[in-house]
């Protein structure tokens, strides 16, 4: 997990040496860890640079997590909206409170 945690928006691709220095691990150890993560789809290697980037398995897990978050579940099924009978513009919130604009 520490290997995966090294990736960020600023560091989207990392080499074996970079990972080893960051985690204080020997290159051979890092190579074994990275190969395992790549075999499982958590990392992918850029054949041109030989550096690694996050794999599609990370995205798949993110989609599962996003679908399980309560806020997303409520947003996808908000239930009926009780519109006021008064004319005008109204803002309806998820909590059911109607606020005139």
C-alpha positions in Angstrom: 0.0 0.0 0.0 2.9 2.4 0.7 4.0 2.0 -3.0 0.5 3.1 -4.2 0.5 6.0 -1.7 3.5 7.5 -3.4 1.5 8.4 -6.5 0.0 11.9 -6.7 -1.2 14.5 -9.1 2.4 15.8 -9.2 4.0 12.3 -9.4 1.9 10.2 -11.8 4.8 8.0 -12.9 7.5 6.6 -10.8 10.5 4.4 -11.5 11.9 1.6 -9.4 14.8 3.7 -8.1 12.4 6.5 -7.0 10.1 4.1 -5.2 13.1 2.5 -3.5 14.5 5.8 -2.3 11.1 7.0 -1.0 10.5 3.8 0.9 14.1 3.0 1.9 13.9 -0.3 0.1 16.4 -2.2 -2.1 15.6 -2.1 -5.9 15.1 -5.9 -6.0 12.5 -5.7 -3.2 10.7 -2.8 -5.0 10.8 -4.7 -8.3 9.1 -7.7 -6.7 6.4 -5.5 -5.1 5.8 -3.5 -8.3 5.6 -6.7 -10.4 2.9 -8.1 -8.1 0.9 -4.9 -8.2 1.2 -4.8 -12.0 0.1 -8.4 -12.3 -3.0 -7.6 -10.3 -3.8 -4.4 -12.3 -2.9 -1.9 -9.6 0.0 -0.5 -11.6 0.9 -0.4 -15.3 4.3 0.1 -16.8 5.0 2.7 -19.5 7.1 0.7 -22.0 8.9 3.8 -23.3 10.0 5.2 -19.9 9.8 1.9 -18.0 8.2 3.9 -15.2 5.0 2.8 -13.4 1.6 4.6 -13.2 -1.6 3.6 -11.4 -3.6 0.9 -13.2 -7.2 0.6 -14.0 -7.8 -1.6 -10.9 -7.4 1.6 -8.8 -10.1 3.3 -10.9 -12.4 0.2 -10.6 -12.1 0.3 -6.8 -12.7 4.1 -6.8 -16.0 3.6 -8.7 -17.1 0.9 -6.2 -16.2 3.3 -3.3 -18.1 6.2 -4.9 -21.2 4.1 -5.4 -21.1 3.0 -1.8 -20.9 6.5 -0.3 -24.1 7.6 1.4 -24.1 11.0 -0.4 -24.0 9.4 -3.8 -26.7 6.9 -2.9 -29.0 9.7 -1.8 -28.2 11.8 -4.9 -29.1 8.9 -7.2 -32.4 8.3 -5.5 -33.5 11.6 -3.8 -37.2 10.6 -3.5 -40.2 12.7 -4.3 -40.0 16.5 -4.2 -42.9 18.3 -2.6 -43.2 21.5 -4.5 -44.9 24.4 -2.9 -48.2 25.7 -4.2 -47.1 29.3 -4.1 -45.9 30.9 -7.3 -42.2 32.0 -7.4 -38.8 30.4 -7.6 -37.9 27.9 -4.9 -34.8 26.0 -4.0 -35.3 22.4 -2.7 -32.6 20.8 -0.7 -32.0 17.1 0.0 -33.1 17.7 3.6 -36.6 18.7 2.4 -36.4 22.3 3.4 -37.9 24.6 0.8 -36.2 28.0 0.5 -37.7 30.9 -1.5 -35.2 32.6 -3.8 
